[in-house]
Amino acid sequence: MKLMKFATVSALAMMVAGGAMAKSDITLALQLEPPHLDPTSAAAGAIDSVLYSNVFEGLTRFASDGSIIPGLAQSWEVSEDGLTYTFKLAEGVTFHDGTTMDAEDVKFSLDRARAEDSANAQKVLFASIADVEAVDATTVKITLSAPNGSLLFNLAWGDAVIVAPESIENITQMPVGTGAFKFTNWVQGDNIVLERNPDYWGTPAKLDKVTFKFIADPTAGFAAVMAEDVDVFSGYPAPENVPQFEADPRFQVIVGNTEGETILAMNNKLAPFDDVRVREAVSHAIDRQAIIDGAMFGLGTPIGTHFAPHNPDYVDLTADSAYDPEKAKALLAEAGFADGFTTTLKLPPPSYARRGGEIIAAQLRDVGIQTEISNLEWAQWLEEVFKGKDFGLTIVSHTEPMDIGIYARPDYYFQYDDADFQAMNAELEAEADPAKRTAILDKMQRKIAGDYVNGYLFQLAVPTIAKAGVVGLWENAPTQANDMTGVYWAE
Amino acid sequence: MNRSLILGALLSAVFVIAALVSFVWTPHDVLGLDIPNKLKEPGGAHLFGTDHFGRDIFSMVMVGARTSIAVAVVAVGIGMLLGVPLGLAAAARTGTLLDEVIMRGNDLVFAFPSLLIAIMITAVFGASAVNAIIAIGIFNIPVFARLVRGASLSLWTRDYVLAARVSGKGAARISFEHILPNLTNLLIVQGTIQFSLGILAEAGLSYVGLGAQPPTPSWGRMLAESQTMFSFKPHLAIFPGLAILLTVLGLNLMGDGLRDWLDPRLRRTKR
């Protein structure tokens, strides 16, 4: 009897242990693999989608709802004139290699990011910083050259995370951060493994191990999810399969907001798109709902300007560029293209672009604009379109948060160069008062919509497919990240 | 006439006719998208159903036949136009440096997997139907050159060739007047087989995105685009897949049948 009891108890204990063992790790699939692992020196969002908040942390950080919450900085004070920010850092923070994280590391990271020769992809985030001073081990003082209402927001970006001078040399292959997970291994072309950081300064992660698996092909992704080879597919690339997953009790489908304004970008310096009437004609020739239904199988919210609809400052301007092929034809005739014209339409790999491109090509053909479609890989797209500006039209989703400021960069790939807009952007950056910021943002949104800089299509909605027991995934994507620190398996 | 020839010819004819008819008439416009009617099951107004953009699959298969056949015809044409003279020249000057250069050059092209050449060409010059034609055409050249050289070598030993040489005809005249006419049957048979391989190659290239570019319908791309939807809308893949299968089957049967029919030796043994 006693023996039986013992056997039962130990069997139970084994079951519990076995159960807990099986549920302390997770495999998360992503479509894109990072080119390297330094978030502070590349524009690739794929780096942040693995490392943001898991391995690297900044002074502030994004919460799932897009709000800014304290990160390594536990609190901060802003001087009266808005020029000095004093950050109080968390105590006892160490990097994964055992070295301590203190104010000197913050100074090093920010100085490195804003340096003249910095490879940082978002240097403009740090443009207003005049000086970073390490007051004592846990106090950092940032002095600005002009008041900047978005400093705390800027510091939350993956491009502003805190790195250590001791480990910076090998950061692209061996990232060393302060996060709740530490980098363990990268099998290039297949997966990246993170393990729990036992010495984490904050709330420790619930999972022991996270494997990020890279599956580029949507069909292979479908098979991997169906066969339960992966527990989560973040940013599932084939929206047409979503109803199947929704109908399957093994899975949960999370469709949250993203910061991805999907646009039909027009080369504003290339004829005939240098004529605002032509751009307006293109905008009226596009039927957004058909694109959302056809390319995204209904996922996505129409937008009329370059701004996220879930943001409280969003202005719905879709009516200004409503689908109206007759008006488009009239505008083309007025601009001297009664017989239409031919242009290029260069499409990167995601299905919103490839499928959306075919639909847009058909819609443009209806008003007389012929397009030569070419399908490009990302590297080619970055080279030809983004850097080379050799395109007429292209489709891309801008997934950075609050990125209306890109319209103030005259050398940005769509080449919108407007002094009025640039002045508005400067005004916005200097403004800290929320009500006034809202007013300026309103003006900015109306300005680019009125100039028909690009065709504004829809706010990208990216479905995440997860097994039923997974809890704590971010619902929305305020930045490209898969914050695994709060994720666990339900019983 | 034998059964495989008739069956093969009929199958091939169906697709050739579909391709020709598609120039003047298709049940629906293949370029016009009709999003509200997407993914309709076969039947009703759409015999083969509609794809993810609401395009009529029957019309797309018809126009796709045009793309496939056009690519294959031109590619086989390139292979014949360049390969046959090369083979004739090599046979006429057998054992010389010219022969060696031509045939080793052919070996070089032959040694590359055909799809690899195609991918290389489209990677360098960009993906388009024209580049797909060139790529498929290039790997057809050695096929014809080898075939022609081998067959011509035995013809060169014939008495009538000797007679022609004695009467003072040059190697080029003999090749075109006496050798080539005797190779016609062989070329027709091989041409048919290469034609079916060309259709398969075009489908393969389009499948990986290196063939005809959208919006031109192509069987291979229809298959590629239907991949993620195959699990719930199988008709998207079945019809272009069947089209490829039946065309290739038809052409192969026709090639076999033609060989049996045209080759007098085989005809004798069969009867």
Interface residues (C-beta under 8 A of the other chain):
Chain A: P218 T219 F222 A238 E240 N241 P243 Q244 A290 D293 G294 R355 G357 E358 I359 A361 A362 Q363 R365 I373 S374 N375
Chain B: L31 G32 L33 I35 P36 K38 H52 F53 G54 G126 A127 G209 Q213 P214 P215 Q227 T228 M229 S231 F232
